Amino acid sequence: MDYTREELIEARRQIASTVHKLNEVVKTLETKPDPTRYKAQITLAKRRVAAFTLALELVEGELNKKK
């Protein structure tokens, strides 16, 4: 699909915000008194960070093509 530069910029902003929030979730869960209790949630959040980081790189690549 063809996206406008503005759409890509907004997508980048939203993805970056989500990555930031997920990283904060990981930090919070890892500092809880018994972090092993939250192992599944920590793993899920880390996997989401990885997926959104990949998406962010793809959006950046598309933005660089539109220069």
C-alpha positions as CSV (number, residue, x, y, z in Angstrom):
1,M,0.0,0.0,0.0
2,D,1.0,3.6,-0.5
3,Y,0.9,5.8,2.6
4,T,1.4,9.5,2.7
5,R,4.4,11.0,4.5
6,E,2.0,12.4,7.2
7,E,0.5,9.0,7.8
8,L,3.9,7.4,8.2
9,I,5.0,10.2,10.6
10,E,1.9,9.7,12.7
11,A,2.4,5.9,12.7
12,R,6.0,6.4,13.9
13,R,4.8,8.7,16.7
14,Q,2.2,6.2,17.9
15,I,4.6,3.2,17.7
16,A,7.3,5.1,19.5
17,S,4.9,6.0,22.3
18,T,3.7,2.4,22.6
19,V,7.3,1.2,22.8
20,H,8.0,3.7,25.6
21,K,5.0,2.7,27.6
22,L,5.8,-1.0,27.2
23,N,9.3,-0.4,28.4
24,E,7.9,1.3,31.4
25,V,5.6,-1.7,32.1
26,V,8.6,-4.0,31.9
27,K,10.6,-1.9,34.4
28,T,7.6,-1.7,36.7
29,L,7.0,-5.5,36.6
30,E,10.6,-6.3,37.1
31,T,10.9,-4.2,40.2
32,K,7.9,-5.7,41.9
33,P,8.6,-7.7,45.1
34,D,8.2,-11.1,43.4
35,P,9.0,-10.5,39.7
36,T,8.8,-14.2,38.9
37,R,5.1,-14.0,39.5
38,Y,4.9,-11.7,36.5
39,K,7.1,-13.7,34.2
40,A,4.4,-14.2,31.5
41,Q,3.5,-10.5,31.5
42,I,7.2,-9.5,31.3
43,T,7.8,-11.9,28.5
44,L,4.7,-10.7,26.6
45,A,5.7,-7.0,27.0
46,K,9.3,-7.7,25.9
47,R,8.0,-9.5,22.8
48,R,5.7,-6.6,22.0
49,V,8.6,-4.2,22.3
50,A,10.6,-6.3,19.8
51,A,7.7,-6.4,17.4
52,F,6.9,-2.7,17.6
53,T,10.6,-1.9,17.3
54,L,10.7,-3.8,14.1
55,A,7.6,-2.0,12.9
56,L,9.2,1.3,13.8
57,E,12.3,0.4,11.7
58,L,10.0,-0.5,8.7
59,V,8.2,2.8,9.0
60,E,11.5,4.7,9.2
61,G,12.6,2.9,6.0
62,E,9.4,4.0,4.2
63,L,9.9,7.5,5.4
64,N,13.5,7.5,4.1
65,K,12.2,6.4,0.7
66,K,9.8,9.4,0.6
67,K,12.5,12.1,1.1
